[in-house]
Amino acid sequence: MQIVDSRVTTFLNSIERGSHNTKRLYNTSLNHFTQFLRPKDETPIIPLLKEGKINVYELLDQFVSYLNDQRVNPVSIKVYVSVVRSYLGFQDIDIVPSKFRRRVKVPRYYPDQEEPLTLSDIRTLLEYNSNHRLRTYVLLLFSTGLRAVEAASLRLQDVDFTVSPTRITIGRQNSKTKRGRIIYCSDEATTHLHKLIQMHPYKKPTDFVFAMKPHTKSPMSIYRTILEEFQRLQHITEKDARKENSKRRKITLHSFRRTCFSIINEQTNSEFAHYILGHSNSPYWTHKETERRNIYHTKCMPFLTIYQETRDNTIENALREKDITIKLLTNRIADIELHQKTQSEILKHLTPELLERIKKS
């Protein structure tokens, strides 16, 4: 059996309208389904399913067994089966959800506890690193919580060095949630961004920040190259351990995003952390940009700095600003107390006769 149908292209094109990456995922899933069907025979599968000659639930259950034998991750199995169900529905082959749950058993996923990433771990990685681009990329991921591909997609025009902390604009075309946002990076990351950009003075505002070659068109090629460099660095520092019964490493580029979220959540609140990371369920989307920048600058940035000297200076500056604010508030309170005291003295000397005279006048 096989998928021989011109409607596959139509189906994938309809998916691409929502997201190109989703189309690639759907294409991969259908390729797995094709590989599963290939050993059976050359008969097209769709007509047999429509005529009821093949039980769709048994077929999907066999597909799950095939993927499981191929040692595919349970999360991926669930996604692949979901895509095949979507395609069959596109072909007018109805699948009853209650029957599917009873007859098709997808392996359960029991997630491993994520490896915590400490400042010491990040310093160790950077101490063995001689690649300035990778150093800048890591510092940016840690201080902004950007997704790895979002960082690779940054263009020179997206980075605004005229404000402090440096403002970064994430376009909706590069965001996973298709919602643009404004975030900020630490002074430490800003210094390295400046150096990286100065190393390539020929770049135009529309060029990618992390591109090493002129006329680079795809951020995915930048991401893959940086990922290879990061994995080599992990091997050198012996931080390339893998999760149990998995090909995935305990520390990945996404680990910096998780660490950033934890720090911002601890220093502010979960709503602000969700906004910085680009999650759509945060009320901070409606707050003024200057307010969000001030929160990041005073409460988050001191703890999103790797090296102690920069970290101490950042904390010292934040404390100095707090001292100035406290002094201003103290002076304001003193002025209010003096005004109230003056008003009290005036009221003490205010007699009924004087009040009458004031009313008549």
MARLUMVEX-129590 format. One record per residue: residue in three letters; x, y, z of N, C-alpha, C, CB in turn. Coordinates in steps of 0.02 Angstrom, whole numbers, plus 50000, padded with zeros to 5 digits. Glycine has a CB too. Layout:
REM MARLUMVEX-129590
alaXYZXYZXYZXYZ ...
REM end
This chain:
REM MARLUMVEX-129590
met500424994050000500005000050000500445006250000499525000050061 gln500185011649974500565017749971500095023749965501065017649913 ile500385029749978500005035949967500165038249897500175041450021 val499705037349851499775039849783499175044349770499825033949730 asp499265050649783498695055149779498955062249768498255054749843 ser498695065549716498895072449702498665077149756498625074749634 arg498185074949798497915079249850498405080149908497255076549875 val498935076049910499445076949962499755083849955499995071449957 thr499925085749894500215092349881499725097849901500415093149808 thr499085096949882498575101849900498515102449976497885099949870 phe498545096750010498495096650084499085100450115498485089350109 leu499695099050092500285102250120500295109750104500925098950092 asn500065111550045500035118750027499545122450072499835119549954 ser498995119250090498505122450134498805123350204497855118250138 ile499225118650226499555119250291500075124850289499885112550311 glu500405125650233500935130650227500675137750235501295129950160 arg500035138850221499745145550229499795147850301499015145750206 gly499775143150347499835144950418500555145650440499495139750461 ser500985140950418501685141050438502095136450392501765138950512 his502655139050369503095134950327503405129250368503645139350296 asn503585130750430503875125550473503385119950487504115128650539 thr502745121750495502235116650507502165112150445501555119850524 lys502225115150387502185111150325502755105950324502215115750262 arg503355108050344503925103450345503795097750394504565107150365 leu503495099350451503335094150500502825089250472503075097250565 tyr502315091850439501795087650409502095083250354501225091850380 asn502545086050315502865082250262503285076550290503305086950218 thr503645077950344504045072750378503595067150404504455075750436 ser503025069050434502555064150462502275059550407501985067650498 leu502085062550351501805058650296502345054150264501505063250242 asn502975056450265503515052250240503595045950283504185056150238 his503535046850349503555041050394502985036250379503535043350468 phe502405039050367501815034950351501915031150286501175039350347 thr502235034450237502375031250173502875025450182502665036350123 gln503385026650223503875021250237503545015350271504445023950281 phe503065016750314502695011450349502275007350300502245014350403 leu501975010650250501535007150203501925003450149501075012150170 arg502535005550134502895003050076502984995450075503565006250074 pro503164992150130503284984850126502654980750111503584982450190 lys502064983650120501444979650114501304977750041500844983550143 asp501104982450000501034981349928500964988049894500434976649911 glu500874988049828500864994349790500174997249782501164993149723 thr499674994549815498984996949808498895003649844498474991749834 pro498605008749812498465015149847498025013949908498125020149798 ile498185017249962497855016050026497185019550033498295018150082 ile497125025550004496525029650016495885026249991496605036449982 pro495875023649928495255020349906495055014449950495335017949834 leu495555010649973495405004850016495095007050082496035000750029 leu495335012550110495055015150172494345017750162495495020750201 lys494235021150105493565023850091493055018350080493595028450030 glu493275012850050492825007250036492735002650097493075003149978 gly493105004050150493035000050211493394993350208492324998850226 lys493824992350158494184986050152494764985650203494454985250081 ile494964991350228495484991650279495214995650338496154994850252 asn495294992950397495054996350457495545001850476494964991250516 val495315008050477495755013750488496065013650557495365020250478 tyr495695011150607495965010950676496525005750682495405009450726 glu496435000050650496954994950651497574997450615496704988350619 leu497465001050559498025003650521498425008650563497785006950456 leu498085013150597498425018150638498785014950697497925023350663 asp498485009750726498805006250782499435002750758498315001150814 gln499414999850698500014996650669500555001950655499834992850604 phe500335007850634500805013350621501165015450686500435019450591 val500795015650741501085017250806501605011950825500545017650861 ser501435005650815501905000150830502545000750788501574993350818 tyr502455002550724503025003350679503485008850704502775004950607 leu503195014550722503595020250747503955018450812503155026450757 asn503605014750854503895012750919504485008050907503355009250963 asp504425003450858504974998950842505575002650813504734993550792 gln505425008350781505965012550753506285016950805505685016850696 arg506075016150868506335020050925506225027450917507085018650933 val505635029150890505435036150884505195038550952504885037050829 asn505365044650970505165047551034504395047651040505445054751040 pro504125046051100503395046051109503055052651090503235044551181 val503395058251102503115064751082503045065051006503545070551108 ser503565062850971503555062850897503025058050871504245061050869 ile502945052250904502435047450883501745050750886502455041150927 lys501615054150940500965057450949500855062650893500915060851017 val501375066450876501315071550824501215068250756501955075950822 tyr501605063050740501545059850674500845056850664502085054350667 val500595053550717499925050550712499395055950704499775046250774 ser499475061550739499005067050734498995069950663499185072550784 val499585070350632499625072950563499285068150515500365073950543 val499395061650523499075056750479498315056950487499335049550494 arg498085057750548497355058550560497085064650524497205059050636 ser497465070050527497255076250493497225075150417497745081950510 tyr497715071650390497715070350318497135065850298498385067050297 leu497005060750338496435056250322495775060050326496425050150370 gly495725064650375495125068750378495055073150317495135073050441 phe495625075750292495625079650230495375075550171496335082350216 gln495475068850175495255064250123494545061650136495745058450117 asp494195064950182493495063050199493445056050229493055063450137 ile493965053950265493945047650301493845049350375494605043450290 asp493245048050399493065050150467493375045550519492315050250475 ile493635048650571493925044850628493565047350691494705045850634 val493205042850723492835044650784493325045050842492265039450798 pro493365050850876493855051650931493805046450986493785058550962 ser493195044651006493115039751061493365032951039492375039351083 lys493225030950976493475024550950494235024650944493165022950882 phe494495030350922495225031050914495565029950982495415037950884 arg495295033151035495605032551101495595025351127495255037151151 arg495055021651110494995014751134495435009951095494265012551130 arg495515011251030495825006150987496545007750966495405005350927 val496745014050973497425015850955497795018351017497435021450898 lys498275014551040498625016151101499305019251085498715009851145 val499365025651099499995029251087500405029051152499865036651065 pro501055027551147501475027251208501445033751247502205025551190 arg501435033151312501425039051354502135042051360501155037451424 tyr502135048551368502775052051373502885054051446502795058351327 tyr503445051851474503625053651543504255057951539503735047151588 pro504175064551542504745068951532505265068451588504505076151527 asp505905068551568506445068751617506495075751646507115066651584 gln506735076151707506845082651737507395086251699507025081951812 glu507265092551682507745096351643508365098051685507435102751616 glu508945097751652509575099251687509605106651703510185097151643 pro509665108551767509715115651784510375118551759509655116851860 leu510345124551731510935127751703511115133551749510805130351630 thr511715133351779511925138451826512395143451792512265135151887 leu512515149051826512995153951800513685150851795513025160151846 ser513855146351841514495142951839514555138651776514595138651902 asp514015135151758514015131051696514135135251635513345127251689 ile513805141051632513875145451574514585148251570513355151251577 arg514855150251628515545152851629516035147451604515745155151700 thr515935141251625516375135751604516355135051528516175129251638 leu515755135251500515685134651427516045140451392514935134651407 leu515965146451418516255152351385517015152751394515935158651412 glu517275150051449517995150151461518375145951409518155147551532 tyr518065140651386518375136351336518215138451264518165129151346 asn517835143851258517605145951192518055151551165516875148351196 ser518275150751103518675155851070518305159051011519335152851045 asn517685157051002517275159450946516865165450970516805153850918 his517015171450944516665177450969515925177350951516995183750940 arg515755174650892515055174450873514655169950920514975171850801 leu514925164150937514585159650982514525162651052514955152850986 arg515045166151075515015169451141514455174551143515695172851157 thr514405178651090513885183751086513195180551084513985188151024 tyr513145175151047512505171651039512265168851107512575165950988 val512725165751144512555162851209512345168251259513145158851238 leu512725173751261512565179251307511885182351289513115184651305 leu511745182651224511105185451202510525180851222511105186651126 leu510605174351210510085169551229509945169851304510285162451210 phe510475170251343510395170151416510055176551442511075169351450 ser510235182351414509965188651441509285190551412510455194151429 thr509085187351356508445189151324507925183651327508565191051253 gly508135177351334507665171851331507415170451261507085173251376 leu507765172851211507565171751141507595164351123508005175751093 arg507145162251079507205155651049507825155651004506565153651009 ala508125149850995508755149450958508685152250887509005142250955 val508135150550853508045152850783507855160250782507495148650748 glu507495162650834507335169750838507985173850841506885171250899 ala508465171550881509105175150887509475174950821509535172050943 ala509475169250787509805168650722509475173050669509815161350699 ser508845174850679508465178750630508555186250639507735177050635 leu508915188350692508985195550705509375198950648509345196650772 arg509125204750628509465208950580509735215150615508985211050522 leu510215218550583510515224450614509985229750631511035227450567 gln509485230450589508965235450601508515233850660508555236350539 asp508545227650685508135225550742508445227450809508005218050739 val509085229550808509445230950870509525238450878510135227450872 asp509275241250933509305248450946509775249751005508595251250961 phe510375252350988510875253751039510785260651071511565253251010 thr510295264551047510225271451071509875271851139509835275551021 val509585266351162509255266351228509625261351272508495264551222 ser509525262151337509835257551385509295254851432510405261051426 pro509255248151439509645243051403509465242651329509545236251436 thr509905239651291509805239151218509135235851202510375235151186 arg508775238951155508115236651137508155232351074507625242651125 ile507815226651075507805222051019507095220850997508155215251037 thr506965221650932506295220650905506255213950870506115226350856 ile505785209850892505675203250861505075203850815505565197550916 gly505185202950751504635203450702504185197350706504905204150631 arg503555198350689503085192750693503265187150645502385195150679 gln503605188850589503795183650541504325178950569504045186950476 asn504685181150620505205176950650504995173850716505835181050661 ser504405175650740504165173150805503775166650796503745178350840 lys503865162050843503505155750840502745156850846503745151050895 thr502555161750888501845163050899501555168050849501735165650969 lys501975170350801501765175250750501515181750782501215172150706 arg501845183650836501685189950870502335193550886501265188650934 gly502435199250855503055203050867503075205750938503115208750817 arg503675207150962503745209951029504405213751035503715204351083 ile504455217851087505065221551102505355218851167504925229251107 ile505995216951165506335214451225506995218151233506445206651221 tyr507385216051283508005219751299508555214751314507885224551359 cys509185216951306509745212651323510205216251372510135210451260 ser510625212551407511065215351458511605219651427511365209751500 asp511925223851467512485227951444513065223451422512715232751499 glu513135217751456513655212951439513555210351367513645207151489 ala512945208251351512795205951283512845211551233512085202851280 thr512665217651253512715223451209513435224651187512435229751243 thr513905224251234514615225251218514855220351165515045224451282 his514665214051173514875208951124514515209751058514755201951152 leu513885211951059513525213250997513865218850957512785215251011 his514075224150992514435229650960515065227050925514625235051011 lys515455222950961516075220350932515935216050871516455216250985 leu515425211750876515255207350820515065211250758514695202550839 ile514665216450768514445220550711515035224350681513885225450732 gln515485226850724516065230550700516545226150661516425233850758 met516525219650673516955214950637516735214350564516955208150670 his516125216350548515855215850480515555222550459515315210150475 pro515985227550447515735234350432515355234850366516305239150431 tyr515425229750324515095229950258514345228350262515425225050211 lys514115225950320513425223750325512925229650320513315220150391 lys512355228150290511815233050283511305231950339511475232650213 pro510865236850351510365236050405509925229850398509915242150407 thr509825227550337509385221750326509755215050331509055222250258 asp510415215250343510805209050348510735205950417511555210450333 phe510825199350421510775195850485511375197450529510735188150474 val511255198450593511785200150641512305194550645511485201350710 phe512075188150646512525182550657512755179250592512185177350701 ala512615182250535512845179450471513585181150462512425182350412 met513975176150442514695177150430514845178450357515085170950454 lys514375176550314514475177550242513965182650217514405170850204 pro514165186950169513685191750141513145188150101514055196850096 his512565191350098511995188850059511705182250088512205187849987 thr511805180950152511485175150183510735176350185511755173850255 lys510345171550160509625172650153509215168950206509395170550086 ser509475163450232509075159350278509365159350348509025152250252 pro508975161150399509215160750468509335153550491508725164150515 met509005148750458509095141750477509815139450464508605137250438 ser510125141850411510825139950398511285142850452511045142450327 ile511125148950476511505151850531511415147750594511295159250544 tyr510795145950608510645141950668511005135250667509885140750674 arg511005131850611511325125250607512075125750619511195121950538 thr512385130950590513105131850599513275133250672513365137550555 ile512895137650704513015139350774512885133250819512575145250797 leu512365129350802512215123250841512805118450839511585119850814 glu513105117450780513685113050774514275115750816513905112450699 glu514375122350815514915125250855514785124350929514985132850839 phe514155125050950513975124251020514065116951043513255126551033 gln513885112251000513965105251018514695103251022513615100850967 arg515115106250981515845105050986516105107751053516235108250927 leu515865113651072516065116651136515835112351194515775123751142 gln515235109551189514985105051242515445098951249514275102751226 his515675096251193516115090351195516775092051229516245087751123 ile517045098051213517685100151243517615100951318517925106651211 thr517065103851340516955105251412516635099351449516525111451421 glu516515093851413516215087851442515515089351471516665084951496 lys515155093451435514465094951455513985092751400514385102551469 asp514145087151369513735084551314513365078151333514175083351253 ala513255077151398512895071151420512185071051391512865070751497 arg511945065051376511285064351347510785061751398511295059651286 lys510145063151386509625060751431509575053151426508945064051414 glu509315050051478509265042751480508795040251425509015040451549 asn509035035351387508645032251332508415037451282508045028551360 ser508845042351267508655047551220509285050151185508295053351256 lys509185052751124509735055851087509835063151108509605055351012 arg509355065851144509375072951162509885074151218508685075451184 arg510235079751213510715081551265510365084851325511255086351237 lys510685084151383510405087251443510425094851440510765084751506 ile510975097451410511035104651401510995106251327511705107251431 thr510535110551309510435112651240510415120251237509775109551210 leu510355122951177510285130251170509645132751204510285132251096 his509145128351207508515130251240508595130851316507965125051224 ser509115127851343509235128251415509335135451438509845124051434 phe509645139651395509745146651413509075150251419510195150151361 arg508605148451378507935151451380507575149551445507515149251319 arg507625143251464507315141051526507615144551587507385133451535 thr508285145351586508625148651642508425155951646509385148051634 cys508385159251589508165166251587507465167051616508185168851514 phe507015162551597506325162851623506325162051699505895157251592 ser506715157351725506735156251797506975162351835507185150251814 ile507495165551809507775171451842507285177251841508435173551809 ile506985178651783506505184151778505895182751822506295185351705 asn505685176551823505105174651865505255175851939504925167351853 glu505865174251960506055175152030506115182552049506715171552044 gln506385186652002506515193652018505915198152007507105196151977 thr505435196051964504835200151952504215195951966504825202851878 asn503925193151914503345188851920503285184751856502695192951933 ser502845179751857502785175251800502505178851739502335169351818 glu502065183851749501775187451693502305191051652501245192451717 phe502765194451686503295198051650503765193051616503695202551699 ala503905187551649504335182351619504015179551556504475176651670 his503355178451558503005175851499503035180951442502275174251516 tyr502995187351458503025192451405503705192451372502875199551434 ile504245192651413504925192951385505055186951339505445193151441 leu504795181051357504915175051317504425174451258504855168951360 gly503935179051254503505179151195502885174951201503875176951137 his502695172951262502075169251272501485174051269502085165351340 ser500935171951240500385176551225499925177951284499975173751169 asn500025174451341499555175151396499805179751451499405168251425 ser500125185351433500395189951483500065196751476501155190651476 pro499855199851533499565206551530500065211951512499245208151597 tyr500715210451514501225215551500501235217551426501905212951521 trp500865213951384500815216051313500505223051309500395210951272 thr500095224851358499735231351355500095236751394499025230451382 his500655235251428501015240251466501455244451419501455236951520 lys501625250551443502045254951403502745252051397502065261951433 glu503065253551339503725250751326504235253251377503955252651256 thr504185259651396504665262451445504595259051513504555270051452 glu503995257251531503875253751595504195246851594503125253151609 arg504095243151538504395236451533505155236851534504155232951469 arg505425241951499506155242751496506445244251566506345248451447 asn506095248351604506335250051671506325243951717505905255651700 ile505795239751711505755233651752506335229051736505075230051740 tyr506475228151671507025223851651507695226651677507045223051574 his507785233151669508415236251687508565235851761508415243551665 thr508075237251802508185237651875508135230951910507695242551905 lys507675226651888507535220551924507835214251894506805219651930 cys507925214151828508135207951794508875208051772507705206751734 met509085213551741509745213551710510325212051758509865220251680 pro510305214351821510865212651866510955205151875510755215851933 phe510415201351866510445194051878510495190151812509835191751917 leu510505193851756510585190651690511265192551661510015192851642 thr511745193351705512435195051687512895189451711512645201951717 ile513345187351667513755181451681514375183151722513965178151617 tyr514775187951697515425189251728515355193851789515895192351678 gln515735192351842515635195551907515735203051904516105192451957 glu516255205351868516395212451866515805216351836517025213851826 thr515575213951779514995217151747514385216551792514855214151678 arg514315210651822513745209451866513745214251926513745202051890 asp514345215151957514395219652014514235226851994515095219352044 asn514505228951935514365235751913513625236851900514775237251849 thr513305231751871512595232251855512185232751919512365226351813 ile512355228551968511995228652032512125235252067512205222752076 glu512755237752064512915244152096512515249852065513675245552090 asn512465249851999512075255051965511335254751984512155254451889 ala511075248451989510375247652008510255250152079510165240252002 leu510725248552124510655250852193510715258452197511185247652238 arg511165261452157511235268652156510585272052134511825270752110 glu510275269152082509635271952058509095271252111509415268451994 lys509095265652147508605264752201508715269852256508645257652229 asp509355271352274509515276252325509265283152305510265276452338 ile509355284852241509115291452217508355291852222509335292552144 thr508025286352203507285286252207507045286852279507015279752175 ile507385283252325507195283552396507305290552423507605278452437 lys507855293852403507995300652426507465305552401508685302952402 leu507265304852338506745309152310506085308252348506645307652235 leu505915301952362505295300452398505315303252469505165292952399 thr505915302652501505995305252569505895312852571506685303452597 asn506195316252522506115323552518505395325452505506565326352462 arg505055321552463504355323052448503925322152510504105318452391 ile504055316852548503675315652610503795321352660503875308752642 ala504425323652665504585329152710504215335552691505345330452710 asp504165336852625503805342752601503065342252619503885343452524 ile502775336252611502065335352627501945336252702501825328252605 glu502405333652744502325334352816502375341652837502845330152853 leu502845345552807502915352652822502285356552802503525355452785 his502015354652744501405358052721500825356652768501225355752650 gln500765350352791500225348652838500315352252905500215341052849 lys500935352952927501075356452990500885363852985501805355753010 thr501045366752928500875373852917500125374852916501175376352850 gln499775370252883499045370652880498745369852950498765365152833 ser499035365552991498785364553059498865370853101499145358753093 glu499435374253094499555380453131499065385853111500265382953119 ile498905386353048498415391253024497725389853052498385391352946 leu497535383453052496875381553078496805382853152496725374153063 lys497355382453190497325383753262497135391053277498005382253295 his497355395653236497215402753247496585405153212497805406853224 leu496215400453185495605402153148495005401953197495485397253087 thr494755407953217494185408453263493535408853224494265414653309 pro492965407653258492315408153224492195415153194491745406553272 glu492415420453230492315427253205492705428353140492535432353258 leu493325425653141493735426353080493435422553022494445423753094 leu493145416653035492805412852982492225416752952492555406153009 glu491825420052997491255424052974491485429652930490855426853033 arg492035432952952492295438552913492535436252844492885441852952 ile492845430052842493085427252777492515425652731493515420952789 lys491955422952761491375421252720491055427452689490865417552761 lys491005432852730490685439152705491115442352652490575444152764 ser491745441752660492195444752609492205440552545492915445452637 
REM end
